[in-house]
Amino acid sequence: MKKETLVCECPVIHQEVIDKIKLPEEEVLYDLGDFFKILGDSTRIKILSALFQSEMCVCDIAALLGMTQSAISHQLRVLKQGRLVKHRKDGKVVYYSLDDDHIKHIVDQGLTHISEKR
């Protein structure tokens, strides 16, 4: 099956519209794309959903999700590198929590959007 290429057949360029548009810098767009890639994994969304409700250690998250500690640690590393979660140590136990409230707001907005479409 041949892929169609969409071409604007309008002979007029609306320069006044183009001139009003201000796009973010490439680096910002790249970082935003990476941010949404991190949110594009259902396991990471589950972890975040749990952390919305309480600070948790790896063992507790693994038990909650029925996964290995290793798998949870890997996902937490991705979330931490993306600055979505932070950690604190209490003796030998490491507790994870949301880095800030923006993450919960973004996920809540996504859930609201999905709920409207059902």
N, CA, C and O atoms as CSV, one atom per row, in Angstrom:
chain,resi,resn,atom,element,x,y,z
A,1,MET,N,N,0.834,-1.174,0.000
A,1,MET,CA,C,0.000,0.000,0.000
A,1,MET,C,C,0.889,1.251,0.000
A,1,MET,O,O,1.800,1.368,0.820
A,2,LYS,N,N,0.629,2.159,-0.897
A,2,LYS,CA,C,1.439,3.355,-1.039
A,2,LYS,C,C,1.022,4.399,-0.006
A,2,LYS,O,O,-0.167,4.642,0.201
A,3,LYS,N,N,2.010,5.011,0.636
A,3,LYS,CA,C,1.753,6.042,1.627
A,3,LYS,C,C,1.466,7.357,0.915
A,3,LYS,O,O,2.197,7.769,0.014
A,4,GLU,N,N,0.371,8.013,1.344
A,4,GLU,CA,C,0.007,9.298,0.751
A,4,GLU,C,C,0.800,10.424,1.394
A,4,GLU,O,O,1.042,10.413,2.601
A,5,THR,N,N,1.198,11.382,0.595
A,5,THR,CA,C,1.840,12.577,1.107
A,5,THR,C,C,0.815,13.699,1.045
A,5,THR,O,O,0.243,13.983,-0.008
A,6,LEU,N,N,0.593,14.330,2.194
A,6,LEU,CA,C,-0.359,15.430,2.232
A,6,LEU,C,C,0.333,16.710,1.804
A,6,LEU,O,O,1.400,17.059,2.310
A,7,VAL,N,N,-0.283,17.394,0.874
A,7,VAL,CA,C,0.271,18.636,0.361
A,7,VAL,C,C,-0.812,19.691,0.446
A,7,VAL,O,O,-1.951,19.471,0.035
A,8,CYS,N,N,-0.443,20.831,0.983
A,8,CYS,CA,C,-1.392,21.939,1.038
A,8,CYS,C,C,-1.538,22.500,-0.372
A,8,CYS,O,O,-0.558,22.908,-0.997
A,9,GLU,N,N,-2.758,22.513,-0.855
A,9,GLU,CA,C,-2.994,23.014,-2.203
A,9,GLU,C,C,-3.474,24.458,-2.203
A,9,GLU,O,O,-3.844,25.002,-3.244
A,10,CYS,N,N,-3.463,25.066,-1.032
A,10,CYS,CA,C,-3.864,26.463,-0.910
A,10,CYS,C,C,-2.728,27.332,-1.460
A,10,CYS,O,O,-1.597,27.229,-0.984
A,11,PRO,N,N,-3.002,28.168,-2.435
A,11,PRO,CA,C,-1.930,28.976,-3.030
A,11,PRO,C,C,-1.546,30.196,-2.190
A,11,PRO,O,O,-0.649,30.952,-2.565
A,12,VAL,N,N,-2.219,30.386,-1.067
A,12,VAL,CA,C,-1.981,31.582,-0.263
A,12,VAL,C,C,-1.289,31.197,1.046
A,12,VAL,O,O,-1.754,30.315,1.769
A,13,ILE,N,N,-0.202,31.850,1.333
A,13,ILE,CA,C,0.463,31.702,2.619
A,13,ILE,C,C,-0.033,32.837,3.505
A,13,ILE,O,O,0.026,34.001,3.111
A,14,HIS,N,N,-0.514,32.513,4.681
A,14,HIS,CA,C,-1.053,33.509,5.606
A,14,HIS,C,C,0.081,33.998,6.511
A,14,HIS,O,O,0.208,33.579,7.661
A,15,GLN,N,N,0.884,34.881,5.964
A,15,GLN,CA,C,2.094,35.337,6.644
A,15,GLN,C,C,1.795,35.975,7.991
A,15,GLN,O,O,2.588,35.844,8.923
A,16,GLU,N,N,0.659,36.666,8.109
A,16,GLU,CA,C,0.313,37.317,9.382
A,16,GLU,C,C,0.107,36.276,10.487
A,16,GLU,O,O,0.394,36.550,11.652
A,17,VAL,N,N,-0.382,35.099,10.136
A,17,VAL,CA,C,-0.538,34.007,11.097
A,17,VAL,C,C,0.829,33.427,11.446
A,17,VAL,O,O,1.145,33.218,12.617
A,18,ILE,N,N,1.625,33.173,10.434
A,18,ILE,CA,C,2.970,32.622,10.641
A,18,ILE,C,C,3.801,33.553,11.520
A,18,ILE,O,O,4.535,33.091,12.394
A,19,ASP,N,N,3.689,34.855,11.293
A,19,ASP,CA,C,4.479,35.820,12.050
A,19,ASP,C,C,4.107,35.852,13.536
A,19,ASP,O,O,4.934,36.216,14.372
A,20,LYS,N,N,2.871,35.475,13.867
A,20,LYS,CA,C,2.416,35.475,15.263
A,20,LYS,C,C,2.901,34.255,16.043
A,20,LYS,O,O,2.953,34.290,17.272
A,21,ILE,N,N,3.250,33.198,15.354
A,21,ILE,CA,C,3.588,31.935,16.004
A,21,ILE,C,C,4.996,31.985,16.571
A,21,ILE,O,O,5.956,32.306,15.871
A,22,LYS,N,N,5.097,31.658,17.857
A,22,LYS,CA,C,6.393,31.598,18.545
A,22,LYS,C,C,6.564,30.183,19.089
A,22,LYS,O,O,5.913,29.808,20.064
A,23,LEU,N,N,7.424,29.410,18.469
A,23,LEU,CA,C,7.695,28.050,18.917
A,23,LEU,C,C,8.798,28.053,19.964
A,23,LEU,O,O,9.701,28.889,19.915
A,24,PRO,N,N,8.729,27.122,20.909
A,24,PRO,CA,C,9.834,26.999,21.878
A,24,PRO,C,C,11.122,26.620,21.155
A,24,PRO,O,O,11.094,26.134,20.025
A,25,GLU,N,N,12.244,26.848,21.820
A,25,GLU,CA,C,13.538,26.493,21.249
A,25,GLU,C,C,13.625,24.984,21.064
A,25,GLU,O,O,12.967,24.224,21.775
A,26,GLU,N,N,14.446,24.552,20.100
A,26,GLU,CA,C,14.598,23.128,19.780
A,26,GLU,C,C,14.960,22.300,21.009
A,26,GLU,O,O,14.407,21.220,21.221
A,27,GLU,N,N,15.883,22.803,21.814
A,27,GLU,CA,C,16.328,22.056,22.999
A,27,GLU,C,C,15.175,21.846,23.981
A,27,GLU,O,O,15.057,20.781,24.587
A,28,VAL,N,N,14.340,22.849,24.132
A,28,VAL,CA,C,13.181,22.746,25.018
A,28,VAL,C,C,12.202,21.712,24.462
A,28,VAL,O,O,11.662,20.904,25.217
A,29,LEU,N,N,11.973,21.731,23.173
A,29,LEU,CA,C,11.074,20.761,22.548
A,29,LEU,C,C,11.615,19.340,22.686
A,29,LEU,O,O,10.851,18.400,22.908
A,30,TYR,N,N,12.913,19.186,22.557
A,30,TYR,CA,C,13.559,17.887,22.711
A,30,TYR,C,C,13.358,17.372,24.142
A,30,TYR,O,O,12.994,16.215,24.347
A,31,ASP,N,N,13.599,18.247,25.127
A,31,ASP,CA,C,13.413,17.869,26.532
A,31,ASP,C,C,11.963,17.520,26.837
A,31,ASP,O,O,11.696,16.583,27.589
A,32,LEU,N,N,11.030,18.261,26.264
A,32,LEU,CA,C,9.607,17.975,26.462
A,32,LEU,C,C,9.230,16.620,25.875
A,32,LEU,O,O,8.462,15.864,26.471
A,33,GLY,N,N,9.778,16.323,24.701
A,33,GLY,CA,C,9.537,15.012,24.096
A,33,GLY,C,C,10.055,13.889,24.977
A,33,GLY,O,O,9.396,12.861,25.131
A,34,ASP,N,N,11.242,14.081,25.558
A,34,ASP,CA,C,11.793,13.082,26.479
A,34,ASP,C,C,10.914,12.915,27.714
A,34,ASP,O,O,10.703,11.800,28.189
A,35,PHE,N,N,10.407,14.025,28.226
A,35,PHE,CA,C,9.521,13.989,29.391
A,35,PHE,C,C,8.303,13.119,29.109
A,35,PHE,O,O,7.933,12.278,29.930
A,36,PHE,N,N,7.681,13.317,27.955
A,36,PHE,CA,C,6.493,12.536,27.628
A,36,PHE,C,C,6.828,11.088,27.295
A,36,PHE,O,O,5.983,10.211,27.472
A,37,LYS,N,N,8.038,10.817,26.816
A,37,LYS,CA,C,8.459,9.425,26.618
A,37,LYS,C,C,8.513,8.700,27.948
A,37,LYS,O,O,8.111,7.541,28.045
A,38,ILE,N,N,9.008,9.378,28.973
A,38,ILE,CA,C,9.055,8.776,30.308
A,38,ILE,C,C,7.646,8.431,30.776
A,38,ILE,O,O,7.427,7.370,31.360
A,39,LEU,N,N,6.702,9.312,30.523
A,39,LEU,CA,C,5.314,9.061,30.921
A,39,LEU,C,C,4.629,8.041,30.013
A,39,LEU,O,O,3.506,7.623,30.296
A,40,GLY,N,N,5.277,7.640,28.943
A,40,GLY,CA,C,4.683,6.731,27.971
A,40,GLY,C,C,4.773,5.266,28.347
A,40,GLY,O,O,4.542,4.408,27.495
A,41,ASP,N,N,5.097,4.950,29.577
A,41,ASP,CA,C,5.226,3.569,30.020
A,41,ASP,C,C,4.234,3.317,31.154
A,41,ASP,O,O,4.237,4.043,32.149
A,42,SER,N,N,3.386,2.300,31.014
A,42,SER,CA,C,2.330,2.065,32.006
A,42,SER,C,C,2.889,1.681,33.375
A,42,SER,O,O,2.275,2.004,34.392
A,43,THR,N,N,4.022,1.008,33.428
A,43,THR,CA,C,4.616,0.672,34.729
A,43,THR,C,C,5.039,1.941,35.457
A,43,THR,O,O,4.821,2.068,36.662
A,44,ARG,N,N,5.638,2.871,34.738
A,44,ARG,CA,C,6.042,4.124,35.375
A,44,ARG,C,C,4.821,4.929,35.821
A,44,ARG,O,O,4.863,5.589,36.858
A,45,ILE,N,N,3.746,4.880,35.053
A,45,ILE,CA,C,2.511,5.563,35.457
A,45,ILE,C,C,1.955,4.922,36.729
A,45,ILE,O,O,1.474,5.630,37.614
A,46,LYS,N,N,2.013,3.605,36.830
A,46,LYS,CA,C,1.559,2.925,38.054
A,46,LYS,C,C,2.389,3.360,39.253
A,46,LYS,O,O,1.848,3.644,40.322
A,47,ILE,N,N,3.700,3.409,39.073
A,47,ILE,CA,C,4.581,3.837,40.161
A,47,ILE,C,C,4.239,5.261,40.586
A,47,ILE,O,O,4.110,5.545,41.776
A,48,LEU,N,N,4.095,6.145,39.616
A,48,LEU,CA,C,3.742,7.531,39.932
A,48,LEU,C,C,2.398,7.604,40.644
A,48,LEU,O,O,2.244,8.370,41.594
A,49,SER,N,N,1.427,6.816,40.196
A,49,SER,CA,C,0.105,6.817,40.823
A,49,SER,C,C,0.192,6.402,42.287
A,49,SER,O,O,-0.508,6.954,43.136
A,50,ALA,N,N,1.044,5.436,42.579
A,50,ALA,CA,C,1.247,5.027,43.967
A,50,ALA,C,C,1.912,6.150,44.758
A,50,ALA,O,O,1.527,6.433,45.892
A,51,LEU,N,N,2.912,6.786,44.150
A,51,LEU,CA,C,3.630,7.855,44.839
A,51,LEU,C,C,2.791,9.117,45.003
A,51,LEU,O,O,3.127,9.972,45.823
A,52,PHE,N,N,1.708,9.250,44.243
A,52,PHE,CA,C,0.786,10.370,44.446
A,52,PHE,C,C,0.178,10.271,45.845
A,52,PHE,O,O,-0.158,11.281,46.463
A,53,GLN,N,N,0.043,9.039,46.330
A,53,GLN,CA,C,-0.664,8.800,47.580
A,53,GLN,C,C,0.255,8.682,48.787
A,53,GLN,O,O,-0.151,8.978,49.910
A,54,SER,N,N,1.497,8.249,48.560
A,54,SER,CA,C,2.405,8.063,49.686
A,54,SER,C,C,3.840,7.898,49.214
A,54,SER,O,O,4.102,7.384,48.126
A,55,GLU,N,N,4.750,8.340,50.047
A,55,GLU,CA,C,6.158,8.040,49.853
A,55,GLU,C,C,6.316,6.533,50.062
A,55,GLU,O,O,5.695,5.963,50.959
A,56,MET,N,N,7.144,5.887,49.238
A,56,MET,CA,C,7.278,4.437,49.318
A,56,MET,C,C,8.707,4.000,49.048
A,56,MET,O,O,9.466,4.697,48.375
A,57,CYS,N,N,9.069,2.822,49.587
A,57,CYS,CA,C,10.364,2.225,49.270
A,57,CYS,C,C,10.187,1.236,48.118
A,57,CYS,O,O,9.060,0.885,47.768
A,58,VAL,N,N,11.279,0.793,47.540
A,58,VAL,CA,C,11.261,-0.120,46.399
A,58,VAL,C,C,10.495,-1.407,46.740
A,58,VAL,O,O,9.700,-1.895,45.937
A,59,CYS,N,N,10.743,-1.946,47.936
A,59,CYS,CA,C,10.096,-3.205,48.340
A,59,CYS,C,C,8.573,-3.061,48.340
A,59,CYS,O,O,7.858,-3.940,47.858
A,60,ASP,N,N,8.084,-1.944,48.883
A,60,ASP,CA,C,6.638,-1.723,48.943
A,60,ASP,C,C,6.032,-1.565,47.552
A,60,ASP,O,O,4.958,-2.098,47.272
A,61,ILE,N,N,6.720,-0.833,46.686
A,61,ILE,CA,C,6.221,-0.639,45.317
A,61,ILE,C,C,6.205,-1.975,44.583
A,61,ILE,O,O,5.248,-2.286,43.874
A,62,ALA,N,N,7.265,-2.764,44.753
A,62,ALA,CA,C,7.340,-4.083,44.105
A,62,ALA,C,C,6.195,-4.974,44.570
A,62,ALA,O,O,5.572,-5.658,43.758
A,63,ALA,N,N,5.912,-4.972,45.875
A,63,ALA,CA,C,4.811,-5.783,46.409
A,63,ALA,C,C,3.468,-5.300,45.875
A,63,ALA,O,O,2.616,-6.107,45.504
A,64,LEU,N,N,3.281,-3.993,45.837
A,64,LEU,CA,C,2.032,-3.419,45.341
A,64,LEU,C,C,1.766,-3.801,43.883
A,64,LEU,O,O,0.644,-4.153,43.519
A,65,LEU,N,N,2.810,-3.726,43.056
A,65,LEU,CA,C,2.650,-3.965,41.618
A,65,LEU,C,C,2.909,-5.415,41.206
A,65,LEU,O,O,2.727,-5.768,40.040
A,66,GLY,N,N,3.328,-6.248,42.145
A,66,GLY,CA,C,3.611,-7.648,41.817
A,66,GLY,C,C,4.781,-7.799,40.868
A,66,GLY,O,O,4.751,-8.624,39.955
A,67,MET,N,N,5.811,-6.999,41.089
A,67,MET,CA,C,6.994,-7.015,40.235
A,67,MET,C,C,8.233,-7.231,41.094
A,67,MET,O,O,8.166,-7.153,42.321
A,68,THR,N,N,9.351,-7.498,40.455
A,68,THR,CA,C,10.597,-7.670,41.193
A,68,THR,C,C,11.141,-6.306,41.617
A,68,THR,O,O,10.847,-5.279,41.007
A,69,GLN,N,N,11.938,-6.332,42.676
A,69,GLN,CA,C,12.579,-5.103,43.129
A,69,GLN,C,C,13.514,-4.553,42.050
A,69,GLN,O,O,13.650,-3.340,41.888
A,70,SER,N,N,14.144,-5.453,41.327
A,70,SER,CA,C,15.047,-5.039,40.257
A,70,SER,C,C,14.299,-4.266,39.173
A,70,SER,O,O,14.769,-3.228,38.707
A,71,ALA,N,N,13.142,-4.772,38.778
A,71,ALA,CA,C,12.347,-4.097,37.740
A,71,ALA,C,C,11.876,-2.728,38.224
A,71,ALA,O,O,11.897,-1.756,37.469
A,72,ILE,N,N,11.455,-2.656,39.479
A,72,ILE,CA,C,11.003,-1.385,40.037
A,72,ILE,C,C,12.174,-0.405,40.130
A,72,ILE,O,O,12.037,0.771,39.793
A,73,SER,N,N,13.319,-0.897,40.586
A,73,SER,CA,C,14.506,-0.036,40.691
A,73,SER,C,C,14.880,0.553,39.338
A,73,SER,O,O,15.241,1.726,39.245
A,74,HIS,N,N,14.793,-0.260,38.292
A,74,HIS,CA,C,15.104,0.227,36.940
A,74,HIS,C,C,14.161,1.365,36.555
A,74,HIS,O,O,14.604,2.400,36.057
A,75,GLN,N,N,12.861,1.173,36.787
A,75,GLN,CA,C,11.878,2.204,36.423
A,75,GLN,C,C,12.050,3.463,37.281
A,75,GLN,O,O,11.897,4.581,36.788
A,76,LEU,N,N,12.367,3.274,38.561
A,76,LEU,CA,C,12.603,4.431,39.426
A,76,LEU,C,C,13.831,5.215,38.973
A,76,LEU,O,O,13.858,6.441,39.078
A,77,ARG,N,N,14.833,4.523,38.474
A,77,ARG,CA,C,16.038,5.195,37.957
A,77,ARG,C,C,15.662,6.092,36.772
A,77,ARG,O,O,16.130,7.226,36.668
A,78,VAL,N,N,14.815,5.573,35.888
A,78,VAL,CA,C,14.358,6.377,34.739
A,78,VAL,C,C,13.571,7.593,35.226
A,78,VAL,O,O,13.778,8.707,34.746
A,79,LEU,N,N,12.669,7.370,36.181
A,79,LEU,CA,C,11.869,8.470,36.719
A,79,LEU,C,C,12.744,9.499,37.438
A,79,LEU,O,O,12.491,10.701,37.356
A,80,LYS,N,N,13.757,9.031,38.130
A,80,LYS,CA,C,14.661,9.929,38.843
A,80,LYS,C,C,15.506,10.739,37.862
A,80,LYS,O,O,15.689,11.943,38.043
A,81,GLN,N,N,16.019,10.081,36.827
A,81,GLN,CA,C,16.803,10.792,35.813
A,81,GLN,C,C,15.966,11.856,35.112
A,81,GLN,O,O,16.485,12.900,34.717
A,82,GLY,N,N,14.667,11.589,34.959
A,82,GLY,CA,C,13.761,12.553,34.340
A,82,GLY,C,C,13.246,13.595,35.309
A,82,GLY,O,O,12.434,14.444,34.939
A,83,ARG,N,N,13.713,13.539,36.550
A,83,ARG,CA,C,13.334,14.477,37.606
A,83,ARG,C,C,11.836,14.428,37.924
A,83,ARG,O,O,11.230,15.444,38.262
A,84,LEU,N,N,11.256,13.242,37.813
A,84,LEU,CA,C,9.863,13.072,38.195
A,84,LEU,C,C,9.736,12.581,39.633
A,84,LEU,O,O,8.731,12.844,40.293
A,85,VAL,N,N,10.747,11.871,40.119
A,85,VAL,CA,C,10.760,11.430,41.509
A,85,VAL,C,C,12.079,11.815,42.165
A,85,VAL,O,O,13.087,12.051,41.499
A,86,LYS,N,N,12.037,11.869,43.486
A,86,LYS,CA,C,13.238,12.117,44.281
A,86,LYS,C,C,13.298,11.037,45.347
A,86,LYS,O,O,12.339,10.289,45.538
A,87,HIS,N,N,14.420,10.958,46.037
A,87,HIS,CA,C,14.561,9.939,47.069
A,87,HIS,C,C,15.199,10.529,48.321
A,87,HIS,O,O,15.841,11.579,48.297
A,88,ARG,N,N,14.991,9.803,49.413
A,88,ARG,CA,C,15.666,10.142,50.662
A,88,ARG,C,C,16.009,8.840,51.362
A,88,ARG,O,O,15.287,7.850,51.244
A,89,LYS,N,N,17.100,8.848,52.080
A,89,LYS,CA,C,17.532,7.657,52.805
A,89,LYS,C,C,17.153,7.792,54.270
A,89,LYS,O,O,17.258,8.864,54.867
A,90,ASP,N,N,16.707,6.671,54.832
A,90,ASP,CA,C,16.449,6.573,56.262
A,90,ASP,C,C,17.117,5.286,56.716
A,90,ASP,O,O,16.522,4.211,56.645
A,91,GLY,N,N,18.352,5.398,57.183
A,91,GLY,CA,C,19.141,4.210,57.477
A,91,GLY,C,C,19.508,3.532,56.170
A,91,GLY,O,O,20.107,4.142,55.285
A,92,LYS,N,N,19.138,2.253,56.059
A,92,LYS,CA,C,19.427,1.503,54.830
A,92,LYS,C,C,18.278,1.556,53.825
A,92,LYS,O,O,18.416,1.091,52.693
A,93,VAL,N,N,17.158,2.120,54.236
A,93,VAL,CA,C,15.980,2.148,53.365
A,93,VAL,C,C,15.942,3.456,52.581
A,93,VAL,O,O,16.165,4.533,53.133
A,94,VAL,N,N,15.656,3.344,51.290
A,94,VAL,CA,C,15.516,4.512,50.422
A,94,VAL,C,C,14.039,4.681,50.104
A,94,VAL,O,O,13.391,3.754,49.617
A,95,TYR,N,N,13.515,5.857,50.379
A,95,TYR,CA,C,12.117,6.174,50.115
A,95,TYR,C,C,12.017,7.096,48.907
A,95,TYR,O,O,12.819,8.015,48.740
A,96,TYR,N,N,11.028,6.836,48.074
A,96,TYR,CA,C,10.806,7.634,46.865
A,96,TYR,C,C,9.512,8.420,47.007
A,96,TYR,O,O,8.549,7.969,47.626
A,97,SER,N,N,9.518,9.603,46.417
A,97,SER,CA,C,8.333,10.463,46.394
A,97,SER,C,C,8.369,11.284,45.113
A,97,SER,O,O,9.363,11.278,44.388
A,98,LEU,N,N,7.280,11.989,44.842
A,98,LEU,CA,C,7.246,12.863,43.667
A,98,LEU,C,C,8.245,13.986,43.823
A,98,LEU,O,O,8.447,14.502,44.922
A,99,ASP,N,N,8.864,14.361,42.733
A,99,ASP,CA,C,9.824,15.466,42.778
A,99,ASP,C,C,9.110,16.779,43.074
A,99,ASP,O,O,9.624,17.611,43.821
A,100,ASP,N,N,7.921,16.971,42.489
A,100,ASP,CA,C,7.098,18.144,42.789
A,100,ASP,C,C,5.657,17.867,42.367
A,100,ASP,O,O,5.373,16.835,41.757
A,101,ASP,N,N,4.755,18.778,42.690
A,101,ASP,CA,C,3.335,18.570,42.412
A,101,ASP,C,C,2.964,18.701,40.938
A,101,ASP,O,O,1.856,18.333,40.548
A,102,HIS,N,N,3.876,19.221,40.114
A,102,HIS,CA,C,3.581,19.363,38.689
A,102,HIS,C,C,3.278,18.011,38.049
A,102,HIS,O,O,2.405,17.911,37.187
A,103,ILE,N,N,3.990,16.985,38.465
A,103,ILE,CA,C,3.828,15.658,37.861
A,103,ILE,C,C,2.408,15.156,38.090
A,103,ILE,O,O,1.766,14.661,37.163
A,104,LYS,N,N,1.916,15.281,39.320
A,104,LYS,CA,C,0.545,14.837,39.614
A,104,LYS,C,C,-0.461,15.614,38.774
A,104,LYS,O,O,-1.408,15.038,38.239
A,105,HIS,N,N,-0.253,16.908,38.663
A,105,HIS,CA,C,-1.166,17.745,37.872
A,105,HIS,C,C,-1.186,17.302,36.404
A,105,HIS,O,O,-2.254,17.214,35.798
A,106,ILE,N,N,-0.023,17.027,35.842
A,106,ILE,CA,C,0.063,16.611,34.439
A,106,ILE,C,C,-0.658,15.282,34.226
A,106,ILE,O,O,-1.421,15.132,33.272
A,107,VAL,N,N,-0.415,14.317,35.117
A,107,VAL,CA,C,-1.073,13.011,34.988
A,107,VAL,C,C,-2.573,13.161,35.210
A,107,VAL,O,O,-3.362,12.544,34.495
A,108,ASP,N,N,-2.981,13.967,36.185
A,108,ASP,CA,C,-4.415,14.203,36.412
A,108,ASP,C,C,-5.075,14.806,35.175
A,108,ASP,O,O,-6.194,14.432,34.823
A,109,GLN,N,N,-4.391,15.734,34.518
A,109,GLN,CA,C,-4.934,16.333,33.298
A,109,GLN,C,C,-5.092,15.282,32.204
A,109,GLN,O,O,-6.087,15.276,31.479
A,110,GLY,N,N,-4.107,14.393,32.088
A,110,GLY,CA,C,-4.200,13.303,31.116
A,110,GLY,C,C,-5.369,12.384,31.415
A,110,GLY,O,O,-6.094,11.985,30.504
A,111,LEU,N,N,-5.561,12.044,32.684
A,111,LEU,CA,C,-6.690,11.190,33.076
A,111,LEU,C,C,-8.022,11.870,32.788
A,111,LEU,O,O,-8.967,11.229,32.326
A,112,THR,N,N,-8.093,13.160,33.061
A,112,THR,CA,C,-9.319,13.915,32.759
A,112,THR,C,C,-9.602,13.874,31.263
A,112,THR,O,O,-10.741,13.657,30.850
A,113,HIS,N,N,-8.582,14.080,30.458
A,113,HIS,CA,C,-8.739,14.065,29.002
A,113,HIS,C,C,-9.229,12.699,28.521
A,113,HIS,O,O,-10.148,12.610,27.707
A,114,ILE,N,N,-8.607,11.642,29.035
A,114,ILE,CA,C,-9.000,10.280,28.630
A,114,ILE,C,C,-10.432,9.982,29.063
A,114,ILE,O,O,-11.196,9.379,28.309
A,115,SER,N,N,-10.797,10.400,30.266
A,115,SER,CA,C,-12.139,10.141,30.785
A,115,SER,C,C,-13.210,10.830,29.940
A,115,SER,O,O,-14.305,10.294,29.770
A,116,GLU,N,N,-12.904,11.993,29.418
A,116,GLU,CA,C,-13.857,12.721,28.570
A,116,GLU,C,C,-14.106,12.002,27.261
A,116,GLU,O,O,-15.174,12.155,26.667
A,117,LYS,N,N,-13.145,11.222,26.800
A,117,LYS,CA,C,-13.238,10.559,25.502
A,117,LYS,C,C,-13.931,9.196,25.598
A,117,LYS,O,O,-14.207,8.580,24.569
A,118,ARG,N,N,-14.212,8.722,26.792
A,118,ARG,CA,C,-14.819,7.380,26.950
A,118,ARG,C,C,-16.307,7.442,26.988
A,118,ARG,O,O,-16.965,6.409,27.115
